[in-house]
Amino acid sequence: MAKYRRGAFDGDAINRLCTIFAKICVDFEAQLIKMGGEDDYVHLLLEYPLR
């Protein structure tokens, strides 16, 4: 529910998450194409190969 969102991420936290997600993608042979967010959400665009 959107009305209960609270600021959880500052710019530094989003940058750290980007680094973490990129490392996880390497483990899964995926690619982090784009990441962005605000203080209450993040968006990820991933490329994940089908096998």
Buried (B, 14 or more C-beta within 10 A) or exposed (E): EEEEEEEEBEEEEBEEBBEEBEEEBEEEEBEBEEBEBEEEEBEBEBEEEEE
